[in-house]
């Protein structure tokens, strides 16, 4: 069967996560006839709405970076504009060295502009080590460098272990000593190339951010009912405008036809299309592209992923006394199992308003290479979360309900050289007209990055490469907005 209708260009989007749905939405704007194929029985990927103790919550990502236009703009386009809400509080803490400590201010993803910013978090030796940065000769960082290695060389390992690691871990569930600074913290990478001192580079980034912040509004926004409602609203809009979304329909074959079109095998069906957008995680994309783009498939196969789990707990509000703030992060060096906790009812006013008698919080576990903790059963993950919450904030109440959500291979890792790998993948794909790729593996793991990646893929199908060039030059940054994200 053909995926098209009449003379309209027929496009098949493979993958019904937020990137695939955003691509479908944009393709309909461009007049295409669109079919979305999703292997799972639901759309949305890592964005998942749910309930606990009758209260609506997110069981995946919970916020949108609002200082990029793509995700917030898409939410408004699909009718969610009046449900966008900033966090009720953005004040987070660090649970480190045996105590909850206020999250330091005056840093860029944990890298300080001055030693004073980390007073109380670092030891006296660690604070003195930061001052040496101004005395060190320039460090040439070349085409890319690991965040942790560069920062440790400039201002000491303690900065990395106590602050950079938990902040980057909240975004990538990865190892700061392997994560690419060019891909993960591009604004700092650019500044570091033009400043001798790292602390000078941080202050330059901060000055630029302060100049933009005056009229930029909140850094992050949530959605009443959960960010997980965004893909549902996009899917509804796609269907309302004539797009077809097939769930439970994995694509198992992709071949180019003699006429330049594409033949897609999916769920026992055969579809033919003028163009295809592959919006899948790297392993699934590699399998699908192996026949027609073997070099791109080989690059995608090399991408590593981290797994994690979210433990959501609901309590009677009367039983709980929490410190102020939105939650806390936990440095791996402290040897705890949980890496963060979000006080969801404190952070998002709509959760508190929905049932003032119920308090919801969540913890997260799992980092790249740490598979042992995720092999433990759900009840063990709940038990260790409760134990560490008791140690961190004195929470000893019995939850009324708990829920464990596992995200196996949920977060692609961005090691040194990731940008070059993405460029090679896109170069191989560009040799096949009518084919484009998008998703978290390419230009950033946050929702705006995925949407931007989708829009760039659609632009490529239309013969315009400016979107990809912009993302290549400036990946969507992922600043941390508080504990637990």
N, C-alpha and C positions, 0 to 999 in steps of 0.2 A: 504494500500500500504506500501511497505518497503521504508525506507529512504536510504537504502544502494544500492550498485552496485556490483554484483558478490560476491567475497569473501572478499571485503573490509569491515572493521568495519563501521557500520552505526551509526552516531552520530547526534542527533538533538540538536541544540542550540536554546534555547527559550529566545528571546530578541535580538534586532538588534541595541542596543546602541554600544558604542565603546568597552565595555567589551565583549559583545556577538560576535561582528565582529572580535575582536582580538582572541578570542577563536577559532572561525571558521578558521581563517587564520592559526593559529598554528596547528589545527587538520589536515588541508590539508597538512601541512608540514610533519605530522606524517603518512600520507597515508590513512586517513579516508575518507569515503564518508559523506559529510556534508550537512545538511539542516538547514537553519536559519528561524525561525518563528518570525515575528514582527507584533504586533497588529496595529501599526500606519501605515499610508500610505507612510512613509519614514523611512529610517534608520538614525542612528546618535544620537538619544536620545538628551542629553543636548548640543550636538555640532551641531550648526545650522548656515550654511552660508546664507547670504541674501544680499540685496542691498538697498541702500538709496540714493536718488538723482543720481542714476546711478552708484554709487560707491559700490564695493564689501566690505562687512563688516561681522563681526561675530555678531550673535544675541544670542549667548550663551558664553561659555568659549572661551577665546581669546588667551591663551598662554599655553605652555608646560613647566613643570619643566625639564630643560635640564641636570641637574646633576644626574638624574636617567636615565638609558639607555633605558627603555622599550618603551616609547612613541616616542622618537626621532628615535630609532632603527626601530620601526614599520613604521614610516613615510618614512624612507629611503628605507625600503623593498618594499614599494608600489609605489616608484618612485617620492617621494616628497622631496628627499634630497636637490636638488638644489633650492628649494623654502623655506627652513628653514631660518629664519632671526631673529637676536636678536632685541630687542627694540631699536629704534633710540635714546631714552632717557629713563632712569630708575629713574630719579629724581622726586620724588613725594612730596606732601605737606600734612599737616593736616589743615583742616578748623576748628579751635577750639578757644574758648575764643575770638570770634569776629574777627579773622583775619586768613589769610593763613600763616602758619608757615612751614618752611622746615622740612621734615620728619627727625626726629633724626637718627643719625647713632650710631653704637655701641650698638645694642640691639638684642635680639633674640625674635622674635614675640612680640615686645613691651616691653620685660623685659630688663632693662638696666644692663650693667656691671658696670657703674659708674653713679652718679647723673649728672655729666656734660653732659652726652649723651642726657638728657631731658631738658636742660636749654632752657627756652623760651616756653616750652610746659606746664610744671608744675608750680604751685605757689612756692613761697619760702618755705612754709611749706611742700609742697609735695617733694621738693628736699631734705630738711633736713630729712624727714622721710626715704628716701632711705638709708641714712647713718647709720640709726639704725640697718639695716640688719646685719652688721658686729658684733654688740653687742648682738644679740639675740641668745639663745641656738638653737641647731639643731632642725629642725622640721621633725619628722618622717612622711613620706608620704605613707608608707605601699604599698599596691598593686596598688593603683591609687589615684588620688586627682584631684579636680577641679582646672583648671588653675587659674581662678580668685580668688578663695578662698585662695589658697596657696600664690600667688603673693601678694595679699592684706595683708596677715598676715606678710609677710616678708618685703615688701617695701612700703606698703600703698595702699589704694583704688584708689588714684589719678592716679597712674601708670596704674592700670587696666582700669579705666574709660576713661582716655584720650588717651591711646595708645594700650593696649592689646585688648580692646573691638573692636575698629575699624579694627584692623588688623585681628583678628580672625573672626570678622563679615564679612570681605571681602572673607574669605574662606568658612565658614560654615553657615553664616547668623544666627548664634546662640548667646547664652548668655555665656560669658566667665566664669561666676560664676557657670555654670553647665557643661561646656565642659571638657572632660577628658584630663589631661595633658599627660598621658601615650599614648593615641591614637592620639591626635592632635599635640603635640609637643614632640615626643618621645626622641629627642636628649637632650632636656632640662630636661625631667623626669629622664633620666639615669644619667645626671650630678648632678641633685639635690639629688639623692640618695647617692652620694659619696662625697658631699661637705657639710660643715656645713652652709656656707653662700650662699644665692641665687645668689648674685652678683659674688661670686667666681665661682659658677657653670656656670653662663653666660659667664664669661671670658674664662673658660675652653672650652666651646662650640665654642666660637669665635676663640680661638687659633687653635682648630682642623680644623675649617672651613677655616681659613686663610692658613693653611698648605696644604689643599686640593685644594684651589682655584687657586693656581699659575699655574697649568696645566689643570684646569677643564673646562675652557671656560665660556661662558655666563651662568648665573643662569637660565634664561628663554629664550625660543625661540617661535616665532610665525611662521605662514606659509603664504606665499604670497597667497592672495585670501581668507585667513581665516582658522583658526583651524577647522572650520566646514567642510572644504574640506577633512580632514583626513578620517572620516568614509566613505565618498563617494569613496575615492581611495581604501580603504581596501575592501569595498563591490565589487568594480570593479575587484579587484584582486581575491577575492573569486570566483566570477562568472567565470572569465577567466580560473580558474583552475578546473572548474567543480562543484563547490559548488552551491547549490540552495538557493536563498533568497526569501522568500515569505512575502511580506508586506500585510497589511490589513488582517492578519491571526492570530488572538489571540489564544493562547493555552488555552483551557478551561478544559482539563482533562489530568491527568498524573497517570498511573497505572503500577505497576510492573507485568510482565507476569510470568506464572509458570516456563518458561524456563530461567528466570533471565533477559530477555530483558524488554523493556519498550513500552507501548502503549500510544501514545499521540493523543488527540483529539484537532483539531484546524480548525476553519473556515469550519466546515462541513466535514472535512477530518479526516481520521484516519491514523496515521503513526506509524510504528514499528521501533524501533532502539535498537542497542546494548548498547548505553549509551546516557545520556542526560546531557547537561550543562544548568542550570537555571541562566540566566543573567538578572534578573528582579529587579526592586525596591522592597523593603521589602513587601509592602502590596500585590502586585501582586504575588510575590514569595510565600507568606504565603497561599494565596488562592489555588495556584496550588499544593503546597506540603501538604496540610492539610490531604488528604486521606492516603498518604504513609509515611509521616514524620510529624505527628501531633505535636510532641514536638518541632521540628525545626520551624514549622509554628507558634506555640505559641510565641516563642522567636522573630520571625520576626514581628509578629503583634505588639509587644511592642515597635518597633523602631519608634521614632517620626521624622517628616520631617518639614522643613521650606520652605515656599514659598517666591518668590521674583519676581520682574519685572525689566526689563531693558528698559530704555527710550533712544532711539537713535535719535539724532538730527543732521541735516545737515544744514550748513549755507554757505553763500557766504564768501569765505576767506577774501575778501576785507572789509567785515562788522565786522570782529572779531579781537579783540586784547586780547590774552590770556597771562597769566604769563608763564614763562618757566616751563618745566617739563611735566610729563606724566599725571598729574591729581592730585586729592586730595581725602583723606579719611575724614569721619566725625564721631567723637565720638558720640554715642547715648546720652550721658549726656548733649550735647549741645542743644538737643531738636529739631533738624532739621528733615525733612522728608527724604531727600536723605541721603544715607549712604556713597556714593562715587560718583566721576565723573572721567571718563577717557577721556583725550584728544586724541582720537584714531588716528587722523591724525598726531599728534605730536609723538605718541608712536610708530606707525608702519609706516615705510617709504614707504611701498608699497601702503598704503591708500593715502598718500600725493602725491605719484608719479602718481597714477591712474587718479587723477583730481586735479591739484594744485589750481583750482578755487573753490573747495568745501572743507570745513572743517567739519569733523565729530567728534562729541563727544557723550558720553553717560553717563547717571546716573543710579544708581540702588536704589531700595527701597525694604523694606521688611526684617524683621528679625523674628526668631522663636517666636511665640506667639503674634506677631503684625499683626493681620489679618485685622484690620480696614482700613489701608491704601490701601491694595490690593482689597478692595471692591469698591474703587473709580473708576469711568470710566476712559478710556484712556485719554480723553482730560483733566481731572483733574490732572492726573499724569504728563502730559506734562506741564500743567500750573504751578504746584508746582515746577517742575524741573527748569523751566525757571525763576521763582521767586527767587529760592535759588541760581541759577547760577548768577543771577544779583547781589545778595547780596555778594556772595563769590568772584567773579572775575569781576564784572561790565559788564557782558555780557547782552546787552539789545537789540541785533539785533533780527529780525524776522527770524525764521528758514524757509528754503525753503521746508523742508519735515521733518516729525517726524514719529517715529514708536515705538510702545509699544509691548514688547514681554514678556509674562507672563510664569513663570515657577512654576506652582502649585505643591506643594510637591516636589520641585526639589532637595533639599539637605538633606540627612539623618543627624541626629544629633548624636554626639558621647558623650554621658554623661559619668560620672564616672562609671567605670565597663563595658564599651562598649567592651573592649578586651575580657572579660570573657564571655559576651553574644555571641560574634563571635565564641569563642572556643566551647561553648556548641552547637551552630548551626552546626558547622562543625563535631562535635562528633556524633550528631544525623544523619547527612547526611552520614557519613562514614559507618554507619551500613547498608547502602543500596548500594551495589556494582554497579558501572556503573552510579552513580549520583554525580554531583558536582555543586557547586554554585560559582558565582563570581559577582563583581560589586562594586559600590561605597559604599554600606552599610557595607562592610567588612573591608577593609584595607587602606582606604584613599579615598577622594573625587576627587582628581585631576586625569587628564588623565593618567599619568604614573602609578598611583596606580590602576586604573581600568584595565589597560593592564597587570600589574603584577599579579593582582588577576585572570585574565583570563588565563594567562600562568600557574599559580599555579593549577588552576582547571584542565587544560589539563594534567598536570603532575600527578595529583591524579588519573585521569582515566587510566593513564599508569602505575599506581602502585608506583609512586614516590612522596613522601610527602615532599621533601626538600623545594619546593617552598613555601608551606604553612608554614612550620616551620620557614623559613626565614622571611616571612611577619609577623608572630606572634611575633617573637623576635624583629623585627625592621619594624614597619609600615612605609609606604612611607610618608616621612615628607612633609608638605605643607607650606613652607615659602612663605611669601607674596612678590610679585614682583612688587608692585606699585598699584596705586589707581584703583579701579573699578573691580578687579578680584574676 
